[in-house]
């Protein structure tokens, strides 16, 4: 069984909290490490069950909550800012390089959805990343606007500057539902049936999960364009896509992948964004953890 250690990382303006997993019997040996990130709104607790797939591959495995979410510090709560998350991730990498039980030359990133996009961007900007796995990444934030009907998107666009003014006056940040069924006057970020099923089975009920995001999160999501950094990714890359993905459009990820330098590998599963996670997650974890283990051990 993996050895588990609760960890904290002081980064500018916040303390991030999570858990480090190491293979049993690995005490005293500096290990390659995989830093795992889940999708939008998914707390670290939802990713903990995946850790054994990585420790079985001979890797240490770090999973933590982003600032403003889960058990980490930060206000307003439920603000998800991908660029800030990537800056924090680079600080976390620095903390890992200072640990005696981690091999600073063998740090890999692994992420699902927005976590996969974060991993791509960080790998493009930080040469300490030795390998990267990106699952169903939304590589263009502007595409997230297509998840909403035109009328609803116009309403949300109007809310964003109003919320900025309200927060400047000291008021609580406005929020909207993350997953759910659309209702008049109650916008929701994700409403596809596969997504609702995935959340209900894997995330709903976890103590650190909150089914909402701040309205300002939308602003931050829309501005993130990871595909602009494709040519800067020099670490070995494994990208795993859902062939019919419209949540994180597969055609955009394929176009970005084509521009990433070798070495790289692309795997596609038939289906939609959350559908392949519901049907194939254990296989995806085992397959990608094995690839990461082999790549980092070279």
C-alpha positions as CSV (number, residue, x, y, z in Angstrom):
1,X,0.0,0.0,0.0
2,X,1.2,3.6,-0.6
3,X,2.7,5.6,2.2
4,X,0.6,8.8,2.7
5,X,1.8,12.1,4.0
6,X,-0.3,15.3,4.4
7,X,1.6,18.2,3.1
8,X,1.4,22.0,3.0
9,X,3.1,24.4,0.6
10,X,3.5,28.1,1.3
11,X,3.1,30.1,-1.9
12,X,2.8,33.8,-2.3
13,X,-0.6,34.8,-0.7
14,X,-1.8,31.3,0.3
15,X,-1.0,27.9,1.8
16,X,-1.8,25.0,-0.4
17,X,-2.7,21.7,1.2
18,X,-2.7,18.2,-0.2
19,X,-1.2,14.7,0.1
20,X,1.9,13.0,-1.0
21,X,1.8,9.3,-1.8
22,X,4.9,7.1,-2.0
23,X,5.3,3.5,-2.9
24,X,5.6,1.2,0.1
25,X,9.2,0.3,1.0
26,X,10.6,3.4,-0.8
27,X,11.9,5.1,2.4
28,X,15.3,6.8,1.8
29,X,15.2,6.6,-2.0
30,X,14.7,9.8,-4.0
31,X,11.8,9.0,-6.3
32,X,10.4,10.4,-9.5
33,X,7.1,12.2,-8.8
34,X,3.9,12.9,-10.6
35,X,1.9,16.0,-9.7
36,X,-1.8,15.3,-10.4
37,X,-4.6,17.8,-11.1
38,X,-8.3,17.2,-11.5
39,X,-10.8,19.0,-13.6
40,X,-12.7,22.3,-12.9
41,X,-14.3,22.1,-9.5
42,X,-12.8,18.7,-8.6
43,X,-11.2,18.8,-5.2
44,X,-8.0,16.9,-4.4
45,X,-10.0,14.3,-2.5
46,X,-11.6,13.2,-5.8
47,X,-8.2,12.4,-7.2
48,X,-6.8,10.6,-4.2
49,X,-8.2,7.2,-5.4
50,X,-6.0,7.4,-8.5
51,X,-2.8,7.7,-6.5
52,X,-2.1,3.9,-6.3
53,X,-1.9,3.7,-10.1
54,X,1.1,5.9,-9.9
55,X,2.7,4.4,-6.9
56,X,2.3,1.0,-8.5
57,X,4.3,2.4,-11.4
58,X,7.1,3.3,-9.0
59,X,6.3,7.0,-8.7
60,X,5.7,9.3,-5.8
61,X,2.4,11.2,-6.4
62,X,1.3,14.6,-5.2
63,X,-2.3,15.8,-5.2
64,X,-3.3,19.1,-3.7
65,X,-6.1,21.7,-3.7
66,X,-5.7,24.9,-5.7
67,X,-5.9,28.1,-3.8
68,X,-9.5,29.3,-3.0
69,X,-10.7,25.6,-3.2
70,X,-10.9,22.5,-1.0
71,X,-8.7,22.6,2.0
72,X,-6.3,25.3,0.7
73,X,-6.3,28.9,1.6
74,X,-7.5,31.8,-0.5
75,X,-10.5,34.1,-1.1
76,X,-13.0,34.3,-2.7
77,X,-13.9,30.7,-2.2
78,X,-14.5,28.7,-5.4
79,X,-12.5,31.0,-7.6
80,X,-10.7,29.0,-10.3
81,X,-8.0,31.0,-12.1
82,X,-5.9,28.7,-14.4
83,X,-3.0,31.2,-14.8
84,X,-2.7,31.6,-11.0
85,X,-3.0,27.8,-10.6
86,X,0.0,27.4,-13.0
87,X,2.0,30.0,-11.1
88,X,1.3,28.1,-7.9
89,X,2.2,24.8,-9.5
90,X,5.6,26.2,-10.4
91,X,6.1,27.1,-6.7
92,X,5.0,23.6,-5.7
93,X,7.6,22.2,-8.1
94,X,10.2,24.3,-6.3
95,X,9.1,22.9,-2.9
96,X,9.4,19.3,-4.4
97,X,12.9,20.0,-5.6
98,X,13.9,20.8,-2.0
99,X,12.7,17.4,-0.6
100,X,15.3,14.7,0.0
101,X,12.9,11.9,-1.0
102,X,12.1,13.4,-4.4
103,X,14.4,13.3,-7.5
104,X,14.4,16.9,-8.6
105,X,15.4,15.9,-12.1
106,X,12.4,13.6,-12.6
107,X,9.2,15.6,-12.0
108,X,6.2,14.9,-14.2
109,X,2.8,16.5,-14.6
110,X,-0.6,14.8,-15.1
111,X,-3.9,16.5,-15.4
112,X,-7.6,16.0,-16.4
113,X,-9.5,18.6,-18.3
114,X,-8.5,22.1,-17.0
115,X,-5.8,20.2,-15.0
116,X,-4.5,18.9,-18.3
117,X,-4.4,22.4,-19.8
118,X,-2.5,23.6,-16.7
119,X,0.0,20.8,-17.1
120,X,0.6,21.7,-20.8
121,X,1.1,25.4,-20.0
122,X,3.4,24.7,-17.1
123,X,5.5,22.3,-19.1
124,X,5.8,24.9,-21.8
125,X,7.1,27.5,-19.3
126,X,9.1,25.4,-16.8
127,X,12.1,23.3,-17.9
128,X,12.1,21.4,-14.7
129,X,9.1,19.4,-16.0
130,X,10.5,16.2,-17.3
131,X,7.3,14.7,-18.8
132,X,3.6,15.6,-19.1
133,X,0.3,13.8,-19.5
134,X,-2.7,15.8,-20.5
135,X,-6.2,14.2,-20.5
136,X,-9.0,15.8,-22.5
137,X,-7.6,19.4,-22.1
138,X,-9.5,22.5,-23.1
139,X,-6.7,24.2,-25.0
140,X,-8.7,27.3,-25.9
141,X,-10.6,29.1,-23.1
142,X,-12.7,30.9,-25.6
143,X,-14.3,27.7,-26.6
144,X,-15.9,27.4,-23.1
145,X,-18.3,30.1,-24.2
146,X,-19.9,27.6,-26.6
147,X,-21.1,25.6,-23.6
148,X,-23.8,28.2,-23.0
149,X,-26.7,29.2,-25.2
150,X,-26.2,32.6,-26.8
151,X,-28.8,34.3,-24.5
152,X,-27.4,32.8,-21.4
153,X,-23.8,33.7,-22.4
154,X,-25.0,37.3,-22.9
155,X,-26.4,37.3,-19.3
156,X,-23.2,35.9,-17.9
157,X,-21.1,38.5,-19.8
158,X,-23.2,41.2,-18.2
159,X,-22.7,39.7,-14.7
160,X,-18.9,39.7,-14.9
161,X,-18.3,43.5,-14.7
162,X,-21.2,43.8,-12.2
163,X,-19.4,41.3,-10.0
164,X,-16.1,43.1,-10.3
165,X,-17.8,46.3,-9.0
166,X,-19.5,44.4,-6.2
167,X,-16.2,42.8,-5.0
168,X,-14.5,46.2,-5.1
169,X,-17.2,47.4,-2.7
170,X,-16.4,44.5,-0.4
171,X,-19.4,42.3,-1.3
172,X,-19.3,38.6,-1.6
173,X,-18.3,37.2,-5.0
174,X,-21.2,36.1,-7.1
175,X,-21.4,32.4,-8.0
176,X,-23.1,30.0,-10.4
177,X,-23.7,26.3,-10.3
178,X,-20.9,24.1,-11.6
179,X,-23.0,21.0,-12.6
180,X,-26.7,20.7,-12.8
181,X,-29.7,20.9,-15.1
182,X,-30.5,24.3,-16.7
183,X,-33.4,26.3,-15.1
184,X,-34.8,29.7,-15.9
185,X,-32.7,32.4,-14.2
186,X,-30.2,29.8,-12.8
187,X,-27.3,29.3,-15.2
188,X,-25.0,26.3,-14.9
189,X,-21.6,25.7,-16.2
190,X,-21.9,22.0,-17.2
191,X,-25.3,20.3,-17.9
192,X,-24.5,17.3,-20.1
193,X,-25.8,14.0,-18.8
194,X,-22.4,12.3,-18.8
195,X,-21.0,15.1,-16.7
196,X,-23.8,14.9,-14.2
197,X,-23.4,11.1,-13.9
198,X,-19.6,11.5,-13.4
199,X,-20.0,14.1,-10.7
200,X,-22.6,12.1,-8.9
201,X,-20.6,9.0,-8.9
202,X,-17.1,10.4,-8.2
203,X,-17.3,13.8,-6.6
204,X,-20.7,14.6,-5.1
205,X,-20.7,14.0,-1.3
206,X,-16.9,14.7,-0.7
207,X,-16.5,17.1,2.2
208,X,-14.3,19.4,0.2
209,X,-16.6,19.6,-2.9
210,X,-18.8,22.6,-3.5
211,X,-21.0,22.6,-6.6
212,X,-20.3,26.2,-7.6
213,X,-17.8,28.5,-9.1
214,X,-17.4,32.3,-8.9
215,X,-18.7,34.3,-11.8
216,X,-15.2,35.7,-12.1
217,X,-14.0,32.2,-12.8
218,X,-15.6,32.5,-16.3
219,X,-13.5,35.6,-17.0
220,X,-10.3,33.7,-16.1
221,X,-11.3,30.6,-18.1
222,X,-12.1,32.6,-21.3
223,X,-8.7,34.3,-21.3
224,X,-6.6,31.0,-21.2
225,X,-5.2,30.0,-24.6
226,X,-2.8,27.1,-24.0
227,X,-2.5,26.2,-27.7
228,X,-0.4,29.3,-28.2
229,X,2.4,27.6,-26.3
230,X,2.5,24.3,-28.2
231,X,6.0,24.8,-29.7
232,X,7.5,25.6,-26.3
233,X,6.7,22.1,-24.9
234,X,10.0,20.2,-25.1
235,X,9.2,17.5,-22.4
236,X,7.9,14.2,-23.6
237,X,4.1,14.5,-24.0
238,X,1.2,12.0,-23.8
239,X,-2.1,13.5,-24.8
240,X,-5.3,11.5,-24.3
241,X,-8.5,12.7,-25.9
242,X,-12.2,11.9,-26.2
243,X,-12.9,11.6,-29.9
244,X,-16.3,13.3,-29.8
245,X,-15.4,15.9,-27.1
246,X,-17.3,19.1,-27.3
247,X,-16.7,20.3,-23.7
248,X,-13.0,20.5,-24.5
249,X,-13.1,20.4,-28.3
250,X,-11.0,17.5,-29.6
251,X,-10.2,19.2,-32.9
252,X,-8.5,22.1,-31.1
253,X,-6.4,19.7,-29.0
254,X,-5.4,17.7,-32.1
255,X,-4.3,20.9,-33.8
256,X,-2.2,21.9,-30.8
257,X,-0.7,18.3,-30.5
258,X,0.4,18.5,-34.1
259,X,2.6,21.5,-33.3
260,X,4.2,20.1,-30.2
261,X,7.8,18.9,-30.8
262,X,8.7,15.2,-30.6
263,X,8.7,13.0,-28.5
264,X,4.9,12.8,-28.2
265,X,2.1,10.3,-28.3
266,X,-1.6,10.7,-28.9
267,X,-4.3,8.3,-27.7
268,X,-8.0,8.7,-28.4
269,X,-11.0,7.0,-26.7
270,X,-14.4,6.9,-28.5
271,X,-16.9,9.2,-26.8
272,X,-17.6,12.5,-25.1
273,X,-15.5,14.4,-22.4
274,X,-16.9,12.8,-19.2
275,X,-18.1,9.7,-21.0
276,X,-14.6,8.3,-21.4
277,X,-13.8,9.0,-17.7
278,X,-16.9,7.2,-16.6
279,X,-16.2,4.2,-18.8
280,X,-12.4,4.0,-19.0
281,X,-10.9,5.8,-16.0
282,X,-9.1,2.9,-14.4
283,X,-7.5,1.9,-17.7
284,X,-6.6,5.5,-18.5
285,X,-4.9,5.9,-15.1
286,X,-3.0,2.7,-15.4
287,X,-2.0,3.4,-19.0
288,X,-0.9,6.9,-18.4
289,X,0.8,6.2,-15.1
290,X,2.8,3.4,-16.7
291,X,3.9,5.8,-19.6
292,X,4.9,8.4,-17.0
293,X,6.8,5.9,-14.9
294,X,8.7,4.6,-17.9
295,X,9.4,8.1,-19.3
296,X,10.7,9.5,-15.9
297,X,12.9,6.4,-15.3
298,X,14.8,6.9,-18.5
